[in-house]
Amino acid sequence: MFFRGVIYGYVRGRLGAAWAVAISAAIFALCHGVPILLPYMLALGLCLALLRVFHGNLWGPLGLHIAINSTASLVLLQTVFD
């Protein structure tokens, strides 16, 4: 909600949608703080921001983010308990 709501909305109002997608995705990737995952996080950030553009609301990116985090958590839990 912060990246696609606050940051995207702020930048879009000043620079337009394309810059808002790029800047919010880059900040999203950098804030996750794992250098080896930077390309993945940047790609994910772009996908989430584009979902925001195409859907016109936060539900699309929120749903995808929940699905990805849930999958990662389940895989981690599976490795811990196996």
PAMILUM-555707 format. One line per field, with one value per atom (N, C-alpha, C): atom name; residue number from 0; x, z, y. Coordinates in nm, 3 decimals, padded with zeros to 5 digits, always signed. Each point is the difference from the previous one (the first is absolute). Layout:
N
site <- (CA_...)
pos <- (NUM_...)
px <- (X_...)
pz <- (Z_...)
py <- (Y_...)
//
This chain:
82
site <- (N_CA_C_N_CA_C_N_CA_C_N_CA_C_N_CA_C_N_CA_C_N_CA_C_N_CA_C_N_CA_C_N_CA_C_N_CA_C_N_CA_C_N_CA_C_N_CA_C_N_CA_C_N_CA_C_N_CA_C_N_CA_C_N_CA_C_N_CA_C_N_CA_C_N_CA_C_N_CA_C_N_CA_C_N_CA_C_N_CA_C_N_CA_C_N_CA_C_N_CA_C_N_CA_C_N_CA_C_N_CA_C_N_CA_C_N_CA_C_N_CA_C_N_CA_C_N_CA_C_N_CA_C_N_CA_C_N_CA_C_N_CA_C_N_CA_C_N_CA_C_N_CA_C_N_CA_C_N_CA_C_N_CA_C_N_CA_C_N_CA_C_N_CA_C_N_CA_C_N_CA_C_N_CA_C_N_CA_C_N_CA_C_N_CA_C_N_CA_C_N_CA_C_N_CA_C_N_CA_C_N_CA_C_N_CA_C_N_CA_C_N_CA_C_N_CA_C_N_CA_C_N_CA_C_N_CA_C_N_CA_C_N_CA_C_N_CA_C_N_CA_C_N_CA_C_N_CA_C_N_CA_C_N_CA_C_N_CA_C_N_CA_C_N_CA_C_N_CA_C_N_CA_C_N_CA_C)
pos <- (0_0_0_1_1_1_2_2_2_3_3_3_4_4_4_5_5_5_6_6_6_7_7_7_8_8_8_9_9_9_10_10_10_11_11_11_12_12_12_13_13_13_14_14_14_15_15_15_16_16_16_17_17_17_18_18_18_19_19_19_20_20_20_21_21_21_22_22_22_23_23_23_24_24_24_25_25_25_26_26_26_27_27_27_28_28_28_29_29_29_30_30_30_31_31_31_32_32_32_33_33_33_34_34_34_35_35_35_36_36_36_37_37_37_38_38_38_39_39_39_40_40_40_41_41_41_42_42_42_43_43_43_44_44_44_45_45_45_46_46_46_47_47_47_48_48_48_49_49_49_50_50_50_51_51_51_52_52_52_53_53_53_54_54_54_55_55_55_56_56_56_57_57_57_58_58_58_59_59_59_60_60_60_61_61_61_62_62_62_63_63_63_64_64_64_65_65_65_66_66_66_67_67_67_68_68_68_69_69_69_70_70_70_71_71_71_72_72_72_73_73_73_74_74_74_75_75_75_76_76_76_77_77_77_78_78_78_79_79_79_80_80_80_81_81_81)
px <- (+00.083_-00.083_+00.088_+00.113_+00.089_+00.062_+00.055_+00.069_-00.096_-00.109_-00.095_-00.104_-00.022_-00.095_+00.065_+00.085_+00.060_+00.106_+00.103_+00.111_-00.047_-00.068_-00.049_-00.091_-00.094_-00.093_+00.070_+00.098_+00.074_+00.077_+00.077_+00.082_-00.088_-00.108_-00.089_-00.058_-00.034_-00.055_+00.099_+00.129_+00.101_+00.073_+00.022_+00.081_-00.072_-00.115_-00.073_+00.012_-00.081_-00.012_+00.129_+00.065_+00.121_+00.109_+00.024_+00.099_-00.045_-00.129_-00.052_+00.023_-00.021_+00.024_+00.147_+00.089_+00.144_+00.053_-00.038_+00.054_-00.056_-00.129_-00.056_+00.056_+00.025_+00.059_+00.144_+00.076_+00.140_+00.007_-00.084_+00.001_-00.045_-00.100_-00.047_+00.116_+00.075_+00.111_+00.110_+00.034_+00.107_-00.038_-00.126_-00.045_-00.001_+00.001_+00.003_+00.138_+00.104_+00.131_+00.079_-00.032_+00.079_+00.061_+00.129_+00.061_-00.016_+00.010_-00.010_-00.142_-00.098_-00.139_-00.043_+00.091_-00.034_-00.067_+00.054_-00.067_-00.142_-00.017_-00.133_-00.094_+00.046_-00.084_-00.036_+00.093_-00.029_-00.107_+00.015_-00.100_-00.137_+00.001_-00.125_-00.061_+00.083_-00.047_-00.063_+00.062_-00.057_-00.134_-00.009_-00.127_-00.109_+00.033_-00.099_-00.044_+00.093_-00.034_-00.085_+00.032_-00.080_-00.141_-00.012_-00.134_-00.078_+00.067_-00.064_-00.049_+00.081_-00.038_-00.121_+00.006_-00.104_-00.131_+00.008_-00.122_-00.057_+00.086_-00.046_-00.028_+00.039_-00.016_+00.109_-00.004_+00.104_-00.030_-00.118_-00.037_+00.084_+00.030_+00.082_+00.140_+00.073_+00.134_-00.003_-00.100_-00.011_-00.020_-00.088_-00.024_+00.123_+00.072_+00.121_+00.107_+00.016_+00.100_-00.032_-00.126_-00.041_+00.028_-00.031_+00.023_+00.149_+00.085_+00.144_+00.057_-00.039_+00.051_-00.050_-00.124_-00.054_+00.073_+00.025_+00.074_+00.140_+00.070_+00.135_-00.001_-00.098_-00.010_-00.028_-00.088_-00.031_+00.121_+00.074_+00.122_+00.102_+00.017_+00.093_-00.043_-00.127_-00.051_+00.018_-00.022_+00.017_+00.144_+00.096_+00.140_+00.038_-00.061_+00.032_-00.054_-00.120_-00.064_+00.020_+00.079_+00.030_+00.128)
pz <- (+00.000_+00.000_+00.000_+00.068_+00.006_-00.137_-00.065_-00.127_-00.113_-00.013_-00.108_+00.033_+00.127_+00.038_+00.017_+00.100_+00.035_-00.102_-00.019_-00.087_-00.145_-00.050_-00.138_-00.020_+00.089_-00.013_+00.001_+00.087_+00.008_-00.129_-00.045_-00.120_-00.124_-00.008_-00.117_-00.012_+00.113_-00.003_-00.047_+00.013_-00.037_-00.131_-00.027_-00.116_-00.102_+00.035_-00.091_+00.038_-00.067_+00.034_-00.026_-00.112_-00.033_+00.106_+00.039_+00.105_+00.134_+00.027_+00.126_+00.008_-00.111_-00.004_+00.027_-00.072_+00.012_+00.139_+00.051_+00.129_+00.115_-00.001_+00.110_-00.002_-00.120_-00.011_+00.052_-00.035_+00.046_+00.151_+00.057_+00.146_+00.069_-00.057_+00.052_+00.005_-00.109_-00.008_+00.101_+00.008_+00.091_+00.147_+00.033_+00.139_+00.049_-00.092_+00.044_+00.046_-00.040_+00.060_-00.016_-00.096_-00.024_-00.139_-00.007_-00.130_-00.108_+00.037_-00.101_-00.058_+00.075_-00.047_-00.070_-00.016_-00.058_-00.138_-00.095_-00.130_+00.012_+00.084_+00.022_+00.063_+00.099_+00.068_-00.093_-00.086_-00.096_-00.099_-00.051_-00.092_+00.069_+00.124_+00.075_+00.023_+00.036_+00.021_-00.126_-00.115_-00.127_-00.027_+00.023_-00.020_+00.091_+00.126_+00.094_-00.036_-00.043_-00.039_-00.127_-00.094_-00.122_+00.029_+00.093_+00.043_+00.056_+00.073_+00.055_-00.113_-00.104_-00.115_-00.071_-00.032_-00.081_+00.074_+00.130_+00.078_+00.055_+00.016_+00.050_+00.150_+00.068_+00.146_+00.058_+00.130_+00.068_+00.013_-00.040_+00.021_-00.081_-00.123_-00.084_+00.059_+00.024_+00.058_+00.140_+00.077_+00.134_-00.005_-00.089_-00.014_-00.045_-00.099_-00.047_+00.108_+00.072_+00.107_+00.110_+00.036_+00.101_-00.048_-00.127_-00.055_+00.000_-00.040_-00.005_+00.140_+00.093_+00.137_+00.066_-00.026_+00.057_-00.054_-00.130_-00.061_+00.058_+00.011_+00.056_+00.144_+00.077_+00.140_+00.011_-00.085_+00.004_-00.041_-00.098_-00.042_+00.114_+00.065_+00.113_+00.113_+00.035_+00.106_-00.036_-00.126_-00.045_+00.020_-00.029_+00.016_+00.146_+00.085_+00.142_+00.063_-00.039_+00.065_-00.072_-00.105_-00.066_+00.048)
py <- (-00.118_+00.118_+00.125_-00.009_+00.116_+00.031_-00.105_+00.022_+00.033_-00.077_+00.022_+00.106_+00.028_+00.102_+00.136_+00.011_+00.129_+00.044_-00.082_+00.040_+00.012_-00.103_+00.004_+00.121_+00.021_+00.111_+00.135_+00.016_+00.126_+00.028_-00.101_+00.019_+00.016_-00.075_+00.011_+00.140_+00.058_+00.135_+00.105_-00.028_+00.097_-00.032_-00.129_-00.038_-00.087_-00.053_-00.088_-00.146_-00.082_-00.141_-00.080_+00.025_-00.078_+00.019_+00.125_+00.027_-00.058_+00.006_-00.053_-00.150_-00.071_-00.145_-00.027_+00.068_-00.025_+00.035_+00.115_+00.045_-00.083_-00.029_-00.080_-00.142_-00.056_-00.134_+00.000_+00.102_+00.008_+00.015_+00.085_+00.018_-00.129_-00.067_-00.129_-00.100_-00.010_-00.095_+00.035_+00.126_+00.042_-00.019_+00.021_-00.013_-00.145_-00.096_-00.139_-00.042_+00.073_-00.009_-00.128_-00.085_-00.120_+00.015_+00.035_+00.032_-00.108_-00.126_-00.105_-00.010_+00.046_-00.003_+00.129_+00.094_+00.129_-00.010_-00.080_-00.011_-00.058_-00.102_-00.058_+00.102_+00.070_+00.099_+00.116_+00.038_+00.106_-00.047_-00.122_-00.055_-00.012_-00.046_-00.012_+00.138_+00.096_+00.136_+00.058_-00.027_+00.046_-00.065_-00.131_-00.071_+00.054_+00.021_+00.050_+00.142_+00.084_+00.136_+00.000_-00.088_-00.007_-00.051_-00.093_-00.042_+00.117_+00.086_+00.121_+00.089_+00.015_+00.083_-00.060_-00.128_-00.062_-00.021_-00.028_-00.019_+00.131_+00.099_+00.129_+00.001_-00.108_-00.005_-00.089_-00.020_-00.077_-00.149_-00.044_-00.140_-00.098_+00.030_-00.088_-00.020_+00.110_-00.018_-00.060_+00.033_-00.056_-00.152_-00.044_-00.144_-00.076_+00.054_-00.066_-00.002_+00.109_+00.006_-00.101_-00.012_-00.098_-00.142_-00.027_-00.134_-00.035_+00.093_-00.026_-00.018_+00.087_-00.013_-00.128_-00.038_-00.124_-00.121_+00.000_-00.111_-00.011_+00.112_-00.001_-00.048_+00.042_-00.042_-00.149_-00.052_-00.142_-00.085_+00.045_-00.073_+00.001_+00.113_+00.009_-00.091_+00.002_-00.087_-00.147_-00.034_-00.138_-00.046_+00.087_-00.039_-00.011_+00.078_-00.005_-00.127_-00.041_-00.114_-00.133_-00.002_-00.128_-00.060)
//
